[in-house]
Amino acid sequence: MQETPLIVALLLIAGAWFWYLYPNLVGSRRDAPLNSTEEFDRWTHLMADVQRRAPAARVTSRRDVVKSRRRRSLVMLALGAIGAAVAALATEWNDNLLWLVHAAFDALIILFLGILAMIRQQQRARFARRYGETALQQSERAQVRIIAQ
């Protein structure tokens, strides 16, 4: 009976990792070519799309990928913490192992948010060194100004 909370916690963690890594392991079916003609067709459409898009659109899409990856990581950590807390509450009040797993997930969330804050601070410092402090202050102000006549 003592092994049940550990098994539940391990299954939750394994399920979270599976959900997180599954798209990268399998890939999508549309990326797998059936023959060389379809592969060439996909490649030419991809190149035509690259030529049509502006360079700013490519930068934005990379930024969106990073944001979605960070958001997915934070959601997975939160689900792990919630799952460990629910498993600890569902089993016994005196089971310290699941509470330790929950505390570890909480510590990982705090560490992840701290790293994100540090990255943002480094980006702001790099921007300030490159363009000056006044440019940083101007970029933080509202972009739209309403001028009444």
C-alpha positions in Angstrom: 0.0 0.0 0.0 3.0 2.3 0.5 4.0 2.0 -3.2 0.7 3.3 -4.5 1.4 7.1 -4.1 4.8 6.6 -5.7 3.4 4.8 -8.6 0.7 7.5 -9.1 3.3 10.2 -8.9 5.6 8.4 -11.4 2.7 7.9 -13.8 1.8 11.6 -13.6 5.4 12.6 -14.3 5.7 10.1 -17.2 2.4 11.2 -18.6 3.5 14.9 -18.5 6.8 14.1 -20.2 5.0 12.0 -22.8 2.6 14.9 -23.6 5.5 17.3 -23.7 7.8 15.2 -25.9 5.2 13.4 -28.1 5.0 16.0 -30.9 8.8 16.1 -31.3 9.1 12.3 -31.4 6.4 11.6 -33.9 6.2 14.7 -36.0 3.2 15.4 -38.1 2.0 13.3 -41.0 2.0 16.2 -43.5 5.8 16.5 -43.1 6.5 13.0 -44.2 6.7 12.9 -48.0 5.0 10.0 -49.8 7.2 10.3 -52.9 9.8 12.6 -54.4 7.2 14.6 -56.4 5.2 15.5 -53.3 8.5 16.3 -51.5 9.5 18.7 -54.4 6.0 20.3 -54.4 6.2 20.9 -50.6 9.7 22.3 -50.9 8.7 24.7 -53.7 5.7 25.9 -51.8 7.9 26.5 -48.7 10.4 28.5 -50.8 7.6 30.6 -52.3 6.2 31.3 -48.9 9.7 32.4 -47.7 9.9 34.8 -50.6 6.5 36.3 -50.0 7.0 36.9 -46.2 8.8 40.0 -44.9 11.9 39.5 -42.8 10.0 40.9 -39.7 7.4 38.1 -40.1 10.1 35.4 -39.8 11.5 37.1 -36.6 8.1 37.2 -35.1 7.4 33.6 -35.9 10.7 32.6 -34.1 9.7 34.7 -31.2 6.3 33.1 -31.1 7.9 29.6 -31.1 10.0 30.5 -28.1 7.1 32.0 -26.3 4.9 28.9 -26.9 7.7 26.6 -25.8 8.2 28.6 -22.6 4.4 28.7 -22.0 4.2 24.9 -22.6 7.0 24.3 -20.1 5.4 26.5 -17.5 2.0 24.7 -18.0 3.7 21.3 -17.6 5.4 22.3 -14.4 2.2 23.7 -13.0 0.3 20.5 -14.0 3.0 18.4 -12.3 2.7 20.5 -9.1 -1.1 20.2 -9.1 -1.0 16.5 -9.9 1.5 15.8 -7.0 -0.7 17.9 -4.6 -3.9 16.1 -5.7 -2.1 12.7 -5.4 -0.8 13.6 -1.9 -4.3 14.7 -0.8 -6.0 11.6 -2.2 -3.7 9.1 -0.6 -2.8 10.0 3.0 -2.1 13.2 4.9 1.0 11.7 6.4 2.7 10.8 3.1 5.7 13.1 2.9 7.0 11.7 -0.4 4.3 13.2 -2.6 4.5 16.5 -0.7 8.3 16.5 -1.5 7.5 15.9 -5.1 5.0 18.8 -5.0 7.7 21.0 -3.3 10.2 20.1 -6.0 7.7 21.1 -8.7 7.1 24.4 -6.9 10.9 25.0 -6.7 11.2 24.3 -10.4 8.5 26.8 -11.2 10.2 29.4 -9.1 13.5 28.6 -10.8 12.0 28.8 -14.3 10.4 32.1 -13.6 13.6 33.4 -12.1 15.5 32.4 -15.2 12.9 34.1 -17.4 13.2 37.3 -15.4 17.0 37.1 -15.6 16.8 36.7 -19.4 14.5 39.7 -19.7 16.9 41.8 -17.6 19.8 40.8 -19.8 17.9 41.7 -22.9 17.0 45.1 -21.4 20.6 45.8 -20.5 21.8 44.8 -23.9 19.2 47.1 -25.5 20.2 49.9 -23.2 23.9 49.4 -24.0 23.2 49.3 -27.7 20.7 52.2 -28.1 21.2 54.2 -24.9 19.0 54.6 -21.9 16.7 57.2 -23.5 15.8 54.7 -26.2 14.8 52.2 -23.6 12.6 54.7 -21.8 11.0 55.8 -25.1 10.3 52.2 -26.1 8.5 51.6 -22.8 6.2 54.6 -23.3 2.9 54.2 -25.0 3.3 53.9 -28.8 0.1 55.7 -29.6 -0.3 59.3 -28.6 -3.6 61.1 -28.8 -3.2 64.8 -29.5 -6.4 66.8 -29.0 -7.0 69.9 -31.1 
